[in-house]
Amino acid sequence: MQAWRNAFQKQLSLEVPVTGVTLARFLWASPLAALYLLALYSWQPVSGGQFQGWFWGYIVGAALAQILATSLMVQLFQRRNYAIGAGLAKSEAILAAALGVLFFSAPLSWLGWLGVLLGAAAIWLLSGARLRALSWPTLLLGLGSGLSFALTSLWVREASLVLGLPFPHGAAWVLLLVICLQSVLLIGWLLLRDPAVLLALWQRPRLTLLISVCSCLGSIGWFTAMSLESVALVKTLGQVEVLFMLLISAFFFKEKLARSDHLGLALIVLAAVCVMWA
């Protein structure tokens, strides 16, 4: 879902400014997230939840960080090809591991670290990026996007944990509140600064809806998994997305792929095995 969402965002970015492409990710996701939460409560009613204190701080932080991360990633798509842009943004796994150890009391075993490092090497190979070929703005945009995504994931996990609801209801509440806040902030900003962007999205309903649906379904998976396990391990295992990303890049956008792709995919498999054993 995330690979397709990125592909549709790249397509929309050719016609709509960065803020509009970012909003498309959240615009129709809110009602879908609300329906998902309602379905959970219909299936298994629960009560309680600590909707106070640090919980709201984590929600606001995650919402703002994900908006920033998405905006930076869209700018990457406009500078480099699809695979390189998304590949650089995938630096989030190793950044999440480092931040988790330093600030979130989330240590990893040596096998977990091996998986994270192998995943990072795989992403670098699969992106086709080369240090000499990258400009500083491109590199900084990629690392900035990865850092923002890492902070988003860490704060999402913390919000799910402090809420105190059983699995998977806590993650569903966090998802709904984060998406709603993001939608309100971006729509308000565009109404004040650039209402033409809202009109541009309205004129492209199919592409906007596809982005929102793929984003919501992907986020349900991410938010739920991160309520169960360390962010670094979840993100490393989730790098199997890159396999789909490369297929989309080759067959949908007709972009040429590097010869190192086979080695990169093998490293992703090894990274996934390490993470699952960890």
QUITAQUI-V494902 format. One line per field, one symbol per residue. phi: phi as a letter, one per 40 degrees, with the letter a starting at -180 (. if undefined). psi: psi as a letter, one per 20 degrees, with the letter a starting at -180 (. if undefined). burial: 1 if it has 16 or more other C-alpha atoms within 10 Angstrom, else 0. A space follows every 10 residues. Layout:
# QUITAQUI-V494902
phi: ???
psi: ???
burial: ???
This chain:
# QUITAQUI-V494902
phi: .cccdccccc ccccbbcdcc cccdcbdccd cccccccccc cccacbbghc cafcdccccc cccccccccc ccccccdccb cdccdccccc cccccccccc ccbbfbcbcc cccccccccc cccccccgcb dcccccdccc cccccccccc cdcccccccc cccgcccbcd ccccdccccc cccccccccc ccbacccccc cccbcccccc cccccccccd cccccccbad dccccccccc dcdcdccccc cccfccbccc cccccccccc cccdcccc
psi: ghghghghhg ghiiiqrghg hghhhigjhg hghghggghg hhgnprrapm mrchghghgg gggghhgggg ghhhhghigr rgggghghhj ihghhhgghg ghijlmqqrh hghgggghgg hgggghijqp ghipqggggh gghggggghg hggghggggh gihjqrpjhg hggggghggg gggggggggh hhhmihhhhh hhimhghggg gggggggghg gghghiihrp gggghghiii hhghghgghg hgikqqqqij gggghghggg ggggghh.
burial: 1111111111 1110011111 1111111111 0011011000 0000000000 0000110111 1111111111 1111111000 1111111111 1111111111 0000011100 1111111111 1111111110 0000000110 1111111111 1111111111 1110100111 1111111111 1110011001 0000001100 1000001111 1111111111 0111111001 1111111111 1110111110 0000000000 1001101111 11011000
